[in-house]
């Protein structure tokens, strides 16, 4: 039996973030394990029933996770660090979040998305066991509802390629030890009656070495030849599979899912692969990552190209729907804009309709065709004023760094200056005030007064802690991208468009549908007020153009580079207004610089060119004495070091605590020569680092980088933490900086 129409995965946080709320209540001790597990069970069952009722031919299971699916895989195969005295569930969460006496696993971006995964740590002492039963348990749970499902797993080669070797060990060397455990699991699933299993291998959407391709060959020839197993669907997504296509087509698997959205040229490669003739191909023609309605003509043309190439061709999403919100119907958007959009619920319907059309039926696609045509003809989305400004704006390069550093000495900062990344914890009172303002029960004046009071409290706290460069704490901001999108033209914000970033952290990416401009200053009055409260410098806090694009659902009707320049121009206007207001330190965050990096090397230089150009446009035309900071977090930075250097920021703060300053080696080898703030406090964990721990990290930092260029800061903003953790952690940070500073004399 073929798989037929399907989706490769589903959102899992709940349409109202039910999972987030349950997780945080569990971590706070307000509910027990049974209550948490009940929430997860309800979300899974609701998803399966909805997919069944929508008319999909095949429904995935094991796509739910209490935190992260890569972490789930490590747990499944017995590869989590032991935590004596903790339950299995708390051991799992300890790996994700850390505990006071043991840090969490590293966290980084899931390919070129804004989802973060936990990085398994594997070494020569790792012994894989089939330690868990989650895929089997969820299959049984769905079958109890009368629903047959297709368990989904991270494929063995991708799992190892995403892991970190300890002591210089290559995790791929563990493939032969891991494959028998996958075979054991396949046998268990077969015995349970499972017909299909999905193994995800998105790692092959990136450039891969001969050794890695050979590992793929070895893995699927071995798993494909398991005697008693379900049929195997291997899913590659986030781009074309390159040489991995031929490897998988020639292996003894039964079906292959291909992404025909991320790389249109891949359609021809799939159509030209003769080894697919005995396999089912899932044509991923419905975009699982963006929110625009599928063009049925284009989608069916791509899928139909494969007819006759494979044994059968069915329609699917390009990747999991993990990356899009639940349902457009819940949003109060302009009806015309809403008609152009497709969230997870609508994408499932698109898959079903397109699948029927591909089979030769005649479903009604009139509304889809009309919406796509309407969007394409919407001339009002273009702003001639913005386009003319960009065409005539002079190229204003900043002075060399040495000259700027000399001018910035007037800030009067000590060696190893201390600061934070921007946000402070958003208290219950702050959230209540924002909710009341949004609901209309607190007027503008009352809201502004509440936010000013919080800004003053945060400034006084930082002065008392002894920080050197202060921030206003961002109490007025709901999100570092949405806050700006709500004040820029060309964007629309959603009310329920939540997607998971990691664990319980959810974001609402705005929808960038038209040309971008800044009607009025966005942050100036808050920064001006904060600076009026202290003699210490206060940073103006902005989000950079690349990150605004990466963390939005971006228009797909023009090149990203053009859209980035429009956003950069708006940010440039804000930088200039901050400087005019007396702000001498401005941070333009680009945590997503690595995220948008194309997975294939051939496309990366073009990306670097426009991404760097956009940042430099946003920070151009200011005085040498105005210090520009940027911030990056939770990525593999070695791949983007030339771009980080080319940004030409005066100070770059960067995640380093979980990786124990490993990034500094890359910076040194890349010749990075400006200020750097390697994070010394992991804010994604509730643990409070001791001053001795922070001092040890700082000594490593000043041993790798001249102390004159080192800043001391947390890894990221403090918004998601509580003051009970933040205050002692920052006290320890300041104490450690003073201790190491004294050692420099």
Residue pairs with C-beta under 8 A, 6 or more apart in sequence:
1 195
2 57
2 255
2 280
2 312
2 314
3 57
3 58
3 150
3 196
3 233
3 255
3 280
3 282
3 314
4 56
4 57
4 58
4 314
4 355
5 55
5 56
5 57
5 58
5 314
5 315
5 316
5 351
5 352
5 354
5 355
6 56
6 57
6 58
6 59
6 60
6 150
6 282
6 314
6 316
6 351
7 51
7 56
7 60
7 288
7 316
7 317
7 320
7 321
7 347
7 348
7 351
8 60
8 152
8 198
8 200
8 235
8 237
8 257
8 282
8 284
8 288
8 316
8 317
8 318
8 319
8 320
8 321
9 60
9 63
9 152
9 288
9 319
9 320
9 321
9 322
10 47
10 51
10 60
10 63
10 64
10 320
10 321
10 322
10 344
11 47
11 321
11 322
11 324
11 325
11 326
11 344
11 499
11 500
12 19
12 43
12 47
12 63
12 64
12 65
12 322
12 500
13 19
13 20
13 43
13 498
13 499
13 500
13 506
14 20
14 39
14 43
15 326
15 327
15 330
15 496
16 496
17 498
17 506
18 39
18 42
18 43
19 39
19 40
19 43
19 66
19 504
20 504
20 505
20 506
22 31
22 35
22 36
22 39
22 40
23 36
23 66
23 67
23 503
23 504
24 504
25 31
25 35
25 36
26 32
26 33
26 35
26 36
27 93
27 97
27 686
33 87
33 89
36 66
36 89
40 64
40 66
41 141
43 64
44 61
44 64
44 138
44 141
44 142
45 141
45 142
45 145
47 64
48 59
48 61
48 142
48 145
48 147
48 149
49 145
49 147
50 345
50 348
51 59
51 348
52 59
52 147
54 345
54 348
54 349
54 352
55 352
56 348
56 351
56 352
57 314
57 355
58 150
58 196
59 142
59 147
59 148
59 149
59 150
60 149
60 150
60 151
60 152
60 198
61 135
61 138
61 139
61 141
61 142
61 149
61 150
61 151
61 152
62 134
62 135
62 138
62 139
62 151
62 152
62 153
63 69
63 152
63 320
63 322
64 138
65 71
65 72
66 89
66 92
66 93
67 92
67 93
67 96
67 118
67 502
67 503
68 96
68 116
68 117
68 118
68 502
68 503
69 117
69 154
70 110
70 117
70 118
70 119
70 120
70 154
70 159
70 162
71 80
71 92
71 95
71 96
71 105
71 117
71 118
71 120
72 132
72 134
73 120
73 153
73 154
73 159
74 80
74 95
74 118
74 120
74 159
74 163
75 88
75 92
75 95
75 131
75 132
75 134
76 130
76 131
76 132
76 134
76 135
76 153
76 185
77 128
77 129
77 130
77 131
77 132
77 178
77 181
78 127
78 128
78 129
78 130
78 131
78 132
79 120
79 122
79 126
79 128
80 91
80 92
80 95
80 120
81 94
81 95
81 102
81 105
81 121
82 91
83 90
83 91
83 94
83 95
83 99
83 102
86 94
86 99
94 102
94 104
95 104
95 105
95 118
96 104
96 105
96 118
96 503
97 104
97 503
97 684
97 685
97 686
98 104
98 682
98 685
98 686
98 687
99 687
100 687
100 688
103 657
103 658
103 682
103 685
103 687
104 118
104 658
104 682
104 684
104 685
105 118
105 119
105 120
105 121
105 658
106 118
106 119
106 121
106 164
106 658
106 659
107 116
107 117
107 118
107 119
107 502
107 634
107 658
107 684
108 116
108 117
108 119
108 634
108 635
108 636
109 115
109 116
109 117
109 594
109 595
109 634
109 635
110 116
110 117
111 202
111 205
111 206
111 238
111 599
112 238
112 595
112 596
112 597
112 598
112 599
113 238
113 289
113 323
113 595
114 323
114 499
114 501
114 507
114 509
114 550
114 551
114 592
114 595
115 322
115 323
115 500
115 501
115 502
116 501
116 502
116 634
117 162
117 502
119 162
119 163
119 164
120 159
120 162
120 163
120 164
120 171
121 163
121 164
121 165
121 166
122 160
122 163
122 164
122 165
122 166
122 169
122 171
122 174
123 165
123 166
123 167
123 169
124 167
124 169
126 174
126 177
127 177
128 174
128 177
128 178
128 181
129 181
130 181
130 184
130 185
130 188
135 151
135 153
135 185
135 189
136 151
136 185
136 188
136 189
136 192
138 149
138 151
139 149
139 151
139 189
139 192
139 194
140 192
142 148
142 149
143 149
143 193
148 195
150 194
150 195
150 196
150 197
150 198
150 233
151 189
151 194
151 197
151 198
152 197
152 198
152 200
153 182
153 185
153 197
153 198
153 199
153 200
154 162
154 199
154 200
155 199
155 200
155 201
155 203
155 219
155 234
156 175
156 178
156 179
156 182
156 199
156 219
156 223
157 172
157 175
157 201
157 203
157 204
157 212
157 215
157 216
157 219
158 200
158 201
158 202
158 203
158 204
159 178
160 171
160 172
160 174
160 175
160 178
160 215
161 171
161 172
161 203
161 212
162 203
163 171
164 171
165 171
172 211
172 212
172 215
175 215
175 218
175 219
176 218
179 218
179 219
179 222
179 223
182 223
183 222
183 223
183 226
183 229
186 197
186 223
186 226
186 229
186 230
187 226
187 228
187 229
189 197
189 229
189 230
190 228
190 229
190 230
191 228
194 230
195 230
195 231
196 230
196 231
196 232
196 233
196 254
196 255
197 229
197 230
197 231
197 232
197 233
198 233
198 234
198 235
198 257
199 223
199 232
199 233
199 234
199 235
200 234
200 235
200 236
200 237
201 216
201 234
201 235
201 236
201 244
201 248
202 235
202 236
202 237
202 238
202 319
203 212
204 216
204 236
204 241
204 242
204 244
205 236
205 237
205 238
205 239
205 240
205 241
205 242
205 259
205 262
205 599
205 600
206 239
206 599
206 600
207 242
207 599
207 600
207 601
208 216
208 242
208 243
208 244
213 243
213 244
213 247
216 244
216 247
216 248
217 247
217 251
220 232
220 234
220 247
220 248
220 251
220 252
220 253
221 251
221 252
223 229
223 232
223 253
224 232
224 251
224 252
224 253
225 252
231 254
231 255
232 253
232 254
232 255
233 253
233 254
233 255
233 256
233 257
233 280
233 282
234 248
234 253
234 255
234 256
234 257
235 256
235 257
235 282
236 244
236 245
236 248
236 256
236 257
236 258
236 259
237 257
237 258
237 259
237 262
237 284
237 288
237 318
237 319
237 320
238 259
238 262
238 319
238 599
239 259
239 262
239 263
239 266
239 599
239 600
240 258
240 259
240 262
240 263
240 265
240 266
240 269
241 248
241 258
241 266
242 600
245 256
245 258
245 266
245 269
245 270
245 273
246 273
246 275
248 256
249 256
249 273
249 275
249 276
249 279
250 275
253 279
254 279
254 280
255 279
255 280
255 281
255 282
256 276
256 279
256 280
256 281
256 282
257 281
257 282
257 284
257 316
258 266
258 270
258 281
258 282
258 283
258 284
259 266
259 284
259 318
259 319
260 266
260 267
260 270
260 283
260 284
260 285
260 302
260 303
260 318
261 284
261 285
261 286
261 287
261 288
261 289
261 318
262 289
262 318
264 302
267 302
267 305
267 306
268 305
270 276
270 281
270 305
270 306
270 309
271 305
271 306
271 309
273 309
276 309
276 310
276 311
277 309
277 310
277 311
278 311
279 310
279 311
280 310
280 311
280 312
280 313
280 314
281 306
281 309
281 310
281 312
281 313
281 314
282 313
282 314
282 315
282 316
283 302
283 303
283 306
283 313
283 314
283 315
283 316
283 358
284 316
284 317
284 318
284 319
285 294
285 298
285 299
285 300
285 302
285 303
285 315
285 316
285 318
285 354
286 294
286 299
286 315
286 316
286 317
286 318
286 342
286 347
286 350
286 351
286 354
287 294
287 317
287 318
287 347
288 317
288 318
288 319
288 320
288 321
288 322
288 323
288 324
288 347
289 318
289 319
289 323
289 324
290 324
290 553
290 554
290 556
291 324
291 325
291 328
291 341
291 342
291 343
291 511
291 553
292 340
292 341
292 342
292 375
292 553
292 556
293 339
293 340
293 341
293 342
293 346
293 350
293 368
293 371
293 372
293 375
294 342
294 347
294 350
294 354
294 368
295 368
295 372
296 353
296 354
296 357
296 365
296 368
296 369
296 372
297 369
299 315
299 350
299 354
300 354
300 357
300 358
303 313
303 315
303 354
303 358
304 358
306 313
307 313
307 358
313 358
314 355
314 358
315 351
315 354
315 355
315 358
316 351
317 347
317 351
321 344
321 347
321 348
322 499
322 500
323 499
324 343
324 344
324 347
324 499
324 553
325 343
325 344
325 494
325 496
325 497
325 498
325 499
325 508
326 343
326 344
326 345
326 496
326 498
327 343
327 344
327 345
327 346
327 496
328 338
328 341
328 342
328 343
328 345
328 346
329 345
330 495
330 496
331 338
331 494
331 495
331 496
331 497
332 495
333 341
333 492
333 494
334 492
336 374
337 492
337 511
337 513
339 367
339 371
339 374
340 371
340 372
340 374
340 375
340 513
341 511
342 350
343 497
350 368
353 363
353 364
353 365
353 368
356 363
357 363
357 365
375 557
376 557
380 514
381 490
381 513
381 514
381 515
381 555
382 514
382 515
383 489
383 490
383 514
383 515
383 516
383 517
385 517
386 515
386 516
386 517
386 566
386 569
387 515
389 569
390 565
390 566
390 569
393 569
393 617
395 620
396 620
396 621
397 616
397 620
398 404
398 616
398 619
398 620
398 622
398 624
398 648
399 624
401 648
401 650
401 673
401 674
403 624
404 624
404 625
404 627
404 650
405 650
407 623
407 624
407 625
408 584
408 624
408 625
408 626
408 627
408 650
410 625
411 469
411 537
411 584
411 585
411 627
413 468
413 469
413 537
414 468
414 741
415 707
415 708
415 710
415 741
415 744
416 698
416 702
416 707
416 710
416 711
416 712
416 737
416 740
416 741
416 744
417 468
417 469
417 711
417 712
418 466
418 467
418 468
418 469
418 711
418 712
418 713
418 733
418 734
418 737
419 467
419 468
419 469
419 470
419 471
419 539
419 677
419 711
419 712
419 713
420 462
420 467
420 471
420 713
420 714
420 717
420 718
420 730
421 471
421 587
421 589
421 631
421 653
421 713
421 714
421 715
421 716
421 717
421 718
422 471
422 474
422 480
422 539
422 541
422 587
422 589
422 631
422 717
423 471
423 473
423 474
423 477
423 480
423 717
423 718
423 719
424 458
424 461
424 471
424 473
424 474
424 475
424 718
424 719
424 726
425 718
425 719
425 720
425 721
425 722
425 723
425 726
426 475
426 719
427 454
427 723
429 450
429 454
430 450
430 451
430 454
430 475
433 442
433 446
433 447
433 450
433 451
434 447
434 476
434 478
436 442
436 447
437 443
437 444
437 446
437 447
442 450
451 475
451 476
451 526
452 529
454 473
454 475
455 472
455 473
455 475
455 526
455 529
455 530
455 533
456 533
458 471
458 472
458 473
458 475
459 470
459 472
459 473
459 530
459 533
459 534
459 538
460 533
461 727
462 470
462 471
462 536
463 470
463 534
463 536
465 727
465 730
465 731
465 734
466 734
466 738
467 536
467 730
467 734
468 536
469 536
469 537
469 538
469 539
469 585
470 530
470 534
470 536
470 537
470 538
470 539
471 530
471 538
471 539
471 541
472 526
472 527
472 529
472 530
472 538
472 541
474 480
474 541
474 717
474 719
476 483
476 526
477 483
479 507
479 508
480 543
480 547
480 551
480 589
480 717
481 507
481 509
481 510
481 543
481 547
481 548
481 551
481 552
482 493
482 507
482 508
482 509
482 510
483 522
483 543
484 522
484 542
484 543
484 548
485 491
485 493
485 510
485 512
485 548
485 552
486 493
486 510
487 518
487 519
487 520
487 522
488 516
488 517
488 518
488 519
488 522
488 567
488 570
489 514
489 515
489 516
489 517
489 518
489 519
490 512
490 513
490 514
490 515
490 516
490 517
490 566
491 510
491 511
491 512
491 513
491 516
491 552
492 510
492 511
492 513
493 508
493 510
493 511
494 508
494 510
494 511
496 508
497 508
497 509
497 511
498 506
498 507
498 508
499 506
499 507
499 508
499 509
500 506
501 507
502 684
505 720
507 551
509 551
509 552
509 553
510 552
510 553
511 552
511 553
512 548
512 549
512 552
512 553
512 554
512 555
512 563
513 555
514 555
515 566
516 563
516 566
516 567
516 569
516 570
517 566
517 569
517 570
518 570
518 571
518 573
518 574
521 574
521 577
522 574
523 540
523 541
523 542
523 574
523 578
524 540
524 574
524 577
524 578
524 581
527 538
527 540
527 541
527 578
527 581
527 583
528 581
528 582
528 583
530 538
531 537
531 538
531 581
531 582
531 583
537 584
537 585
538 583
538 585
539 583
539 585
539 586
539 587
539 629
540 575
540 578
540 583
540 585
540 586
540 587
541 587
541 589
542 571
542 574
542 575
542 578
542 586
542 587
542 588
542 589
542 618
543 571
543 588
543 589
544 571
544 588
544 589
544 590
544 614
544 615
544 618
544 630
545 564
545 565
545 567
545 568
545 571
545 614
545 615
545 617
545 618
546 564
546 590
546 592
546 593
546 596
546 611
546 614
546 615
547 589
547 590
547 591
547 592
547 593
548 567
548 571
549 560
549 563
549 564
549 567
549 592
549 596
550 592
550 595
550 596
551 592
554 560
554 563
555 563
559 610
560 596
560 610
561 606
561 609
561 610
561 613
561 614
564 610
564 611
564 613
564 614
565 610
565 613
565 614
565 617
567 614
568 614
568 615
568 617
568 618
569 617
569 618
571 588
571 618
572 617
572 618
572 619
572 620
572 621
575 586
575 588
575 618
575 619
575 622
576 621
576 622
578 586
579 586
579 622
579 623
579 626
583 626
584 625
584 626
584 627
585 626
585 627
585 629
586 619
586 622
586 626
586 627
586 628
586 629
587 628
587 629
587 630
587 631
588 615
588 618
588 619
588 628
588 629
588 630
588 649
589 630
589 631
589 632
590 615
590 630
590 631
590 632
590 647
591 631
591 632
591 633
591 634
591 635
591 716
593 611
593 632
593 635
593 640
593 643
593 644
593 647
594 632
594 635
594 636
594 637
594 639
594 640
595 635
596 607
596 611
597 604
597 607
597 639
597 640
598 604
598 607
608 640
608 642
608 643
608 646
611 643
612 643
612 646
612 647
615 630
615 647
615 649
616 646
616 647
616 648
619 628
619 648
619 649
622 628
627 650
627 651
628 649
628 650
628 651
629 649
629 650
629 651
629 652
629 653
630 647
630 649
630 651
630 652
630 653
631 652
631 653
631 654
631 716
632 644
632 652
632 653
632 654
632 655
633 654
633 655
633 679
633 715
633 716
634 655
634 684
634 715
634 716
635 655
637 644
637 654
637 663
637 666
637 667
638 663
638 666
641 666
641 667
641 670
641 672
642 670
644 652
644 672
645 670
645 671
645 672
648 674
649 674
650 674
650 675
651 674
651 675
651 676
651 677
651 711
652 672
652 674
652 675
652 676
652 677
653 676
653 677
653 678
653 679
653 711
653 713
654 663
654 676
654 677
654 678
654 679
655 663
655 679
655 715
655 716
656 662
656 663
656 664
656 678
656 679
656 680
656 697
656 701
656 715
657 679
657 680
657 681
657 682
657 689
657 697
657 714
657 715
658 682
658 715
660 697
660 700
661 678
661 697
661 700
661 701
661 704
663 678
664 676
664 678
664 700
664 701
664 704
664 705
665 704
667 676
667 704
667 705
668 704
668 705
673 709
674 709
675 709
675 710
675 711
676 705
676 709
676 710
676 711
677 710
677 711
677 712
677 713
678 697
678 701
678 705
678 710
679 713
679 714
679 715
679 716
680 689
680 694
680 697
680 698
680 701
680 712
680 713
680 714
680 715
680 733
680 736
681 689
681 694
681 713
681 714
681 715
681 729
681 730
681 733
682 689
682 714
682 715
683 714
683 715
683 716
683 717
683 718
683 720
683 721
684 715
684 716
684 720
686 721
686 725
687 725
688 725
688 728
688 729
688 732
689 729
689 732
689 733
690 732
691 731
691 732
691 733
691 735
691 736
691 739
692 736
693 732
694 732
694 733
694 735
694 736
694 737
695 736
695 739
695 740
698 710
698 712
698 736
698 737
698 740
699 740
699 743
701 710
702 710
702 740
702 744
707 744
712 733
712 736
712 737
713 733
714 729
714 730
714 733
718 726
